[in-house]
Amino acid sequence: RERFGAEAAGLQTGDASINPDGSVVVMTTEILRNILYRVEEEVDLPGDGPREVEGEIEVEEDGNTGPETAVAEGQASSRLDGVRLVVLDECHYLGDPSRGSVWEESIINLPPDVLILAMSATVRNPKDVSGWISKVHGPTATVQTSFRPVPLKWHFCLSPGGGDVTMLPLLDDDMNGLNPRLLSPAARVDSLAGSLSSSSWDGASGDESDGGWGRWDQFDFKSDPKKDKNAKLQLESVTSRTLDELIEVIENTDPWHKLRRRDRVPSIEGTIAELQSRALLPAIWFIFSRKDCESAVEKVQRSGLALTTPKEREIINRMVQGLRDTQPEAVKESSVAPLIAGVAAHHAGCLPGWKLLIERLFQEGLLKVVFATETLAAGINMPARTTLLTSLSKRRDDGISLLRHNELMQMAGRAGRRGYDTQGHCVIVQSKWDEPDAAWSILRKGPESLESKFAANYGMALNLLRTRTLEEAKEFLDRSFSMYLSSSFMSKKTREIERLEAQAESVLRKAGIQTGEPSDSDANNSA
């Protein structure tokens, strides 16, 4: 609206339909899919006219289900008139188990004269995606970059005890491993041992006297021998007592290692106060439970922590009153007080009007902390200076497992506001379940390859048979990303087999085995 004007901008989702005939319309992929099927129904099927479709279609939008009204009859074709570009933001949703099929249907059904711009920051195999789009839609160019406009810095937040909160760098100085201070004492010993040559390690372990050697408890274990020359020399000159003694010294350097994981979990209000002291607000705090998001807001409210200025509170109060005047049912009265203090929860359980208010307040810098489920990580313009993750594991259909690299980066990527921040920050918060090295194990894996989740369900079958013959429906299924990946994989294997066979044949030919002709050495000897 700011760029093109209110009359040009439109929005169409399961919750709202605003100016759907605008020249720039933001819509869910399910809406686009439904429009494309209606166009095919009007154009391709013989008969007196378009068939009448009654009722509503239930779709899932990033974990939030809601009714999406079918496109009005006679309007589907006009909806595509003049459309020249479809932008598929976050196209890695092709690999989403519940929504991937919708994305593939939309891409396959789009007319060839409509350009596609597919964007994602978490796709490991973009050439596979562009190759498939080239096959089913038209020539496609792949543009890749590793440049991030706002660099991202990683932190780990924990409580060393006594209600205090401390924040350490998650990675080492080279960004190639976990911060040694976050390693367990035993793993820290292994790391230090690796910093020594075998001779110096053996020499250190042979003498327990202090004469010229020193002791383990004289070493500063916060230093990194690999980076600090003095620390390395110091480490090589200390006397090794017992392994237990060495571990005890490290534990005394960072006493929180002695605490149980649950005792190292920092308080929510303490963590926010630490962020505020470091000027790392506003922040989005990701929690994988609607109930826990609301509980976090309540804890901050009970603590009496206020993050807004009197002027900001006045503006928030005025905007809440505006929503109360127009949509009184949308106002969540129990959350108004923490909202005015600068804290809110954002999840699929909130009414649309209330969510929209939270988004506007956050975009304008009036809200300082928003507790949100992971659905906020995609499709909503709410950039922050800092993102936090309460846990590195989540419950799935097959049990509890660590986050995937793409999932972690999707949430962490919300940190860093272009044009405002010179650096974004992602804070991994100590949880009852995960150690710090779990974060590094996720990061070092790199992005996962995008795999097709295409699945023919009853709804797809009905849509295909309503707009196509049986043979055309089968052909449609053969154009899926899954079939492309399978055929591409087989082609690569076939080429590899052919290359190996040619190589073997060349070796055999030189040896005179396959052709029966004399080898090069025999020919030279005969000459």
C-alpha positions in Angstrom: 0.0 0.0 0.0 2.8 2.4 0.8 4.5 1.7 -2.5 1.6 1.2 -4.9 -1.4 2.7 -3.1 -4.3 1.2 -1.3 -6.3 0.6 -4.5 -3.5 -1.5 -6.0 -2.8 -3.7 -3.0 -5.0 -6.7 -2.1 -5.0 -9.6 0.4 -6.7 -12.9 0.2 -6.3 -15.6 2.9 -8.6 -18.0 4.9 -9.1 -15.2 7.4 -9.5 -12.1 5.2 -10.3 -10.9 1.7 -9.3 -7.3 1.0 -9.4 -5.8 -2.5 -8.9 -9.2 -4.2 -9.0 -7.5 -7.7 -6.0 -5.3 -6.9 -3.0 -5.3 -9.3 -0.7 -6.7 -6.5 -2.5 -9.3 -4.4 -0.9 -11.3 -1.6 -2.6 -14.7 -1.2 -2.1 -18.1 0.2 -1.0 -20.9 -2.1 -4.2 -22.7 -1.5 -6.2 -19.8 -2.9 -4.0 -19.7 -6.0 -4.4 -23.4 -6.5 -8.2 -23.1 -6.3 -8.2 -20.3 -8.8 -6.1 -22.3 -11.3 -8.4 -25.3 -11.1 -11.5 -23.0 -11.7 -9.8 -21.5 -14.7 -9.2 -25.0 -16.2 -12.8 -26.0 -15.4 -14.2 -23.0 -17.3 -11.8 -23.3 -20.3 -11.2 -27.0 -20.8 -14.4 -28.8 -20.1 -17.1 -29.1 -22.7 -20.6 -28.1 -21.8 -23.0 -25.3 -21.6 -21.0 -23.4 -19.0 -19.0 -23.6 -15.8 -20.2 -26.1 -13.2 -21.6 -24.8 -10.0 -19.5 -25.5 -6.9 -21.1 -25.1 -3.5 -19.7 -25.0 0.0 -16.3 -24.1 1.3 -12.9 -25.6 1.2 -10.9 -26.2 4.3 -7.2 -25.6 3.9 -4.2 -25.4 6.3 -2.1 -22.2 6.3 1.1 -22.7 8.2 -0.6 -24.8 10.9 -3.7 -22.6 11.0 -6.8 -24.1 9.5 -9.6 -21.9 8.3 -12.2 -21.8 5.6 -11.2 -20.6 2.2 -14.2 -19.8 0.1 -14.2 -21.2 -3.4 -13.6 -18.7 -6.2 -16.8 -17.3 -7.4 -18.2 -18.8 -10.7 -17.4 -16.8 -13.8 -14.6 -14.9 -12.1 -11.8 -17.4 -12.2 -10.6 -16.6 -15.7 -10.8 -12.8 -15.0 -8.6 -13.3 -11.9 -5.8 -14.3 -14.2 -6.3 -11.7 -16.9 -3.3 -9.5 -17.1 -1.3 -11.5 -14.5 2.3 -11.5 -15.6 4.2 -12.6 -12.4 3.6 -15.0 -9.5 6.0 -14.7 -6.6 6.4 -17.9 -4.6 8.0 -16.7 -1.4 9.4 -19.4 0.9 9.3 -22.0 -1.9 10.9 -24.5 0.4 7.4 -25.3 1.4 7.5 -27.7 -1.5 9.0 -30.0 1.0 6.3 -29.5 3.7 4.5 -32.8 4.4 1.1 -31.1 4.8 1.3 -28.3 2.1 3.9 -29.4 -0.4 1.4 -30.9 -2.8 -0.5 -27.6 -3.0 2.7 -25.8 -4.1 3.4 -28.4 -6.8 -0.2 -28.3 -8.1 0.1 -24.5 -8.4 3.4 -24.5 -10.3 2.2 -27.2 -12.7 -1.1 -25.5 -13.4 0.2 -22.0 -13.9 -0.1 -20.9 -17.6 3.3 -20.7 -19.4 2.9 -17.0 -20.1 2.9 -16.2 -16.4 6.4 -15.8 -15.0 7.4 -17.5 -11.7 9.8 -16.0 -9.2 10.5 -18.7 -6.5 12.5 -17.5 -3.5 14.0 -19.3 -0.5 16.9 -18.9 1.9 17.0 -22.6 2.9 17.2 -24.8 -0.2 20.3 -26.9 -0.7 19.4 -28.1 -4.2 18.1 -25.0 -6.1 19.1 -26.4 -9.5 16.8 -29.4 -9.0 13.9 -27.0 -8.3 14.7 -24.8 -11.3 15.2 -27.8 -13.5 11.8 -29.2 -12.6 10.2 -25.7 -13.1 11.9 -25.5 -16.5 10.4 -28.9 -17.5 6.8 -28.3 -16.3 6.5 -24.5 -16.9 9.2 -23.0 -19.0 12.8 -21.9 -19.2 14.1 -21.0 -15.7 17.3 -19.3 -14.5 18.9 -20.1 -11.1 20.3 -17.2 -9.1 22.3 -18.1 -6.0 24.0 -16.0 -3.3 25.4 -16.6 0.1 25.4 -12.9 0.9 23.3 -11.9 4.0 22.5 -8.1 4.1 22.6 -8.2 7.9 25.2 -10.7 9.4 23.9 -13.1 12.1 25.7 -13.7 15.4 24.9 -16.7 17.6 24.6 -16.7 21.4 23.8 -19.2 24.1 21.9 -18.0 27.2 21.9 -19.8 30.5 21.7 -19.3 34.3 24.9 -19.9 36.2 22.8 -20.1 39.4 21.3 -17.8 41.9 18.7 -16.4 39.4 21.4 -14.7 37.3 21.5 -14.8 33.5 24.6 -14.9 31.4 25.0 -14.9 27.6 28.0 -16.5 25.9 29.0 -16.7 22.2 27.7 -20.0 20.8 30.5 -20.5 18.4 34.3 -20.2 18.6 36.3 -17.3 17.1 36.6 -19.0 13.7 32.9 -19.8 13.6 33.9 -23.4 12.9 33.0 -25.0 16.1 31.3 -24.7 19.5 32.6 -22.2 22.0 34.9 -24.3 24.2 33.4 -22.9 27.3 30.1 -24.5 26.4 31.6 -28.0 26.2 31.2 -30.4 29.1 34.3 -30.6 31.3 35.2 -34.0 29.9 34.9 -32.8 26.3 36.9 -29.7 27.3 39.7 -31.9 28.6 39.7 -33.7 25.2 39.8 -30.3 23.4 42.7 -29.1 25.6 44.6 -32.4 25.1 44.2 -32.0 21.4 46.0 -28.6 21.7 49.1 -30.3 23.0 51.7 -32.2 21.2 52.1 -35.8 22.3 55.5 -35.1 23.8 54.4 -32.2 25.9 51.4 -34.1 27.1 53.5 -37.0 28.2 56.1 -34.7 29.8 53.4 -32.8 31.7 51.9 -36.0 33.0 55.2 -37.3 34.4 56.0 -34.9 37.2 53.7 -33.7 39.9 56.2 -31.3 41.5 55.8 -27.6 41.1 59.5 -27.0 40.2 59.3 -25.0 37.0 56.2 -26.8 35.8 53.2 -25.2 37.5 49.8 -26.8 38.2 46.5 -27.2 36.3 44.8 -24.9 38.7 47.2 -22.1 37.6 45.8 -22.2 34.0 43.1 -19.9 32.8 40.7 -22.3 31.2 38.7 -19.4 29.6 41.6 -18.9 27.2 41.9 -20.9 24.0 45.3 -22.5 23.5 44.7 -22.8 19.8 44.3 -19.0 19.6 46.3 -17.6 22.5 50.1 -18.3 22.2 50.7 -17.6 25.9 47.9 -19.9 26.9 49.4 -22.7 24.8 52.8 -22.2 26.4 51.2 -22.1 29.8 49.2 -25.3 29.1 52.3 -27.1 27.9 54.1 -26.3 31.1 51.5 -27.4 33.7 51.6 -30.6 35.6 48.8 -33.1 35.0 47.5 -34.5 38.2 44.5 -36.8 37.7 41.7 -36.5 35.1 39.2 -36.0 37.9 41.3 -33.1 39.2 41.5 -31.5 35.8 37.8 -31.7 35.3 37.2 -30.2 38.7 39.4 -27.2 37.9 37.4 -26.6 34.7 34.1 -26.9 36.6 35.4 -24.3 39.1 36.2 -22.0 36.2 32.6 -22.2 34.9 30.7 -23.5 38.0 27.4 -23.8 36.1 28.7 -27.0 34.6 28.0 -28.7 37.9 24.3 -27.8 37.7 21.7 -30.0 36.2 20.3 -28.9 32.9 16.9 -27.9 34.4 18.8 -25.7 36.9 20.7 -23.9 34.1 17.4 -22.8 32.4 17.3 -19.0 32.8 14.1 -17.2 33.8 12.1 -15.5 31.0 12.1 -12.1 32.7 15.8 -12.4 33.5 16.6 -13.2 29.9 14.6 -10.2 28.7 16.3 -7.9 31.1 19.7 -9.2 29.8 18.6 -8.5 26.3 17.5 -5.0 27.3 20.8 -4.3 29.0 22.6 -5.3 25.8 20.3 -3.3 23.5 19.1 -6.4 21.7 15.4 -5.6 21.6 13.0 -5.9 19.9 13.0 -9.7 19.9 10.9 -12.6 18.8 11.0 -15.6 21.2 10.0 -18.8 19.5 8.2 -21.4 21.7 6.6 -24.5 20.1 3.4 -24.4 22.1 0.5 -21.9 22.1 -0.1 -22.6 25.8 3.6 -21.9 26.7 3.5 -18.6 24.7 0.6 -17.4 26.8 2.3 -18.6 29.9 5.5 -16.7 29.1 3.5 -13.5 28.7 1.9 -14.1 32.1 5.3 -14.6 33.7 6.6 -11.3 32.4 3.4 -9.6 33.5 3.8 -11.0 37.1 7.4 -9.9 37.2 6.3 -6.3 36.7 8.8 -5.8 33.9 7.8 -2.8 31.7 9.7 -2.3 28.4 7.8 0.6 27.0 8.0 4.3 27.6 5.0 6.4 28.7 4.6 7.8 25.2 4.7 4.3 23.7 2.1 3.0 26.2 -0.2 5.9 25.2 0.0 5.0 21.5 -0.6 1.3 22.2 -3.6 2.1 24.4 -5.0 4.2 21.6 -4.6 1.5 19.0 -6.1 -1.1 21.3 -9.1 1.2 21.8 -9.4 1.6 18.0 -9.7 -2.2 17.7 -12.1 -2.3 20.6 -14.4 0.2 18.8 -14.4 -1.6 15.5 -13.9 -5.3 16.5 -14.7 -5.6 20.2 -14.7 -9.4 19.9 -11.1 -9.5 18.6 -9.7 -7.7 21.7 -8.1 -10.2 24.2 -8.7 -8.2 27.3 -6.5 -10.4 29.5 -3.6 -9.6 27.3 -4.1 -5.9 27.1 -2.0 -5.0 30.2 1.1 -7.0 29.0 0.6 -5.6 25.5 0.8 -2.1 26.9 4.0 -3.1 28.7 5.5 -4.2 25.4 5.0 -8.0 25.5 2.6 -10.2 23.5 1.9 -13.7 22.2 1.3 -14.4 18.5 0.0 -17.8 17.4 -2.7 -19.4 15.4 -5.1 -19.4 18.4 -5.4 -15.6 18.3 -8.2 -14.0 16.4 -7.1 -12.3 13.1 -7.8 -8.8 14.3 -5.7 -9.3 17.4 -2.8 -10.8 15.5 -2.9 -8.0 13.0 -2.7 -5.5 15.8 0.3 -7.3 17.3 2.0 -7.3 13.9 1.4 -3.6 13.4 2.7 -2.7 16.9 5.8 -4.8 16.4 6.5 -3.4 13.0 6.3 0.1 14.4 8.7 -0.7 17.2 6.2 -0.4 20.0 6.2 -4.0 21.1 9.6 -5.2 22.4 9.1 -9.0 22.8 6.7 -11.3 21.0 6.4 -14.9 22.1 5.4 -16.9 19.0 5.1 -20.3 17.5 7.2 -21.2 14.5 4.4 -20.3 12.1 5.5 -16.7 12.5 8.8 -17.5 10.9 7.2 -17.7 7.5 5.1 -15.2 5.5 4.8 -12.4 8.1 6.8 -9.2 7.9 8.0 -8.9 11.5 11.8 -8.5 11.4 13.5 -8.1 14.8 17.0 -7.4 16.1 17.0 -10.7 18.0 15.4 -14.1 17.8 15.4 -16.6 20.7 14.6 -20.3 20.7 13.4 -22.0 23.8 14.2 -25.5 22.6 16.2 -27.2 19.9 13.8 -30.2 19.7 10.2 -30.5 18.9 7.4 -33.1 18.8 6.6 -34.5 15.5 4.2 -37.2 14.3 7.0 -39.9 14.8 8.2 -38.5 18.2 10.5 -35.9 19.5 13.6 -35.0 17.5 16.0 -32.1 17.0 15.1 -29.2 14.7 16.3 -29.5 11.1 18.8 -27.0 9.8 16.2 -25.4 7.6 13.8 -25.0 10.4 16.4 -23.4 12.7 17.6 -21.0 10.0 14.0 -20.0 9.1 13.5 -18.8 12.6 16.9 -17.4 13.2 16.7 -15.6 9.9 14.1 -13.2 11.4 16.9 -11.5 13.2 18.5 -8.4 11.7 16.4 -5.5 10.4 17.7 -4.3 7.0 18.4 -0.6 7.2 18.2 -0.6 11.0 20.7 -3.1 12.4 24.3 -3.8 11.4 24.1 -7.2 12.9 21.3 -9.7 13.8 21.4 -11.9 16.9 20.0 -15.4 17.5 20.0 -16.6 21.1 19.7 -20.3 21.9 18.2 -20.6 25.4 19.2 -23.4 27.6 16.4 -25.9 27.9 15.7 -28.9 30.1 16.3 -31.3 27.2 19.2 -30.0 25.1 22.9 -29.4 25.6 24.7 -26.5 23.8 26.4 -28.9 21.4 23.0 -29.8 20.0 22.9 -26.3 18.3 26.3 -26.9 16.7 25.3 -30.3 15.5 22.3 -28.8 13.7 24.3 -25.8 12.2 27.2 -27.9 10.9 24.9 -30.2 8.9 24.0 -27.4 6.5 20.7 -27.0 4.6 18.7 -30.1 3.8 18.0 -30.9 0.2 14.4 -30.1 -0.9 12.4 -33.3 -1.4 9.0 -33.6 -2.9 6.0 -34.3 -0.6 3.6 -34.7 -3.5 0.7 -37.0 -2.5 -2.5 -37.6 -4.5 -5.3 -37.3 -2.0 -9.1 -37.3 -2.5 -9.3 -33.6 -3.0 -6.6 -33.6 -5.7 -8.3 -36.6 -7.5 -11.6 -34.8 -7.6 -10.1 -31.6 -8.9 -8.1 -33.4 -11.6 -11.1 -35.5 -12.8 -13.3 -32.5 -12.8 -10.9 -30.6 -15.1 -9.2 -33.4 -17.0 -9.7 -36.8 -18.6 -8.3 -39.8 -16.8 -5.3 -40.0 -19.1 -4.6 -36.2 -18.6 -4.9 -36.7 -14.8 -2.3 -39.5 -15.0 0.0 -37.2 -17.1 -0.4 -34.5 -14.5 0.8 -36.8 -11.7 3.9 -37.7 -13.9 4.8 -34.0 -13.9 5.3 -33.8 -10.1 8.6 -32.8 -8.5 8.8 -36.3 -7.1 8.8 -37.9 -10.5 11.4 -35.3 -11.8 13.7 -36.1 -8.9 13.3 -39.8 -9.5 14.1 -39.6 -13.2 16.9 -37.2 -12.6 18.4 -39.6 -10.1 18.1 -42.5 -12.5 19.7 -40.3 -15.3 22.7 -39.5 -13.1 23.1 -43.2 -12.2 22.8 -44.2 -15.8 25.5 -41.7 -16.8 27.7 -42.9 -14.1 27.3 -46.5 -15.2 28.1 -45.5 -18.8 31.2 -43.6 -17.7 32.4 -46.6 -15.6 31.7 -49.0 -18.5 33.6 -46.8 -20.9 36.5 -46.6 -18.5 36.5 -50.4 -18.0 36.3 -51.0 -21.7 39.3 -48.7 -22.3 41.4 -50.6 -19.7 40.4 -53.9 -21.2 41.2 -52.6 -24.7 44.7 -51.5 -23.7 45.2 -54.9 -22.1 44.0 -56.6 -25.3 41.4 -58.6 -23.5 38.1 -57.4 -24.9 39.1 -57.0 -28.5 41.6 -59.8 -28.8 44.0 -57.5 -30.4 47.6 -57.2 -29.2 48.2 -54.6 -26.5 50.4 -51.6 -27.2 53.4 -53.3 -25.5 53.1 -56.4 -27.6 53.0 -54.4 -30.8 56.1 -52.5 -29.8 57.9 -55.7 -29.0 57.0 -57.2 -32.4 58.3 -54.1 -34.1 
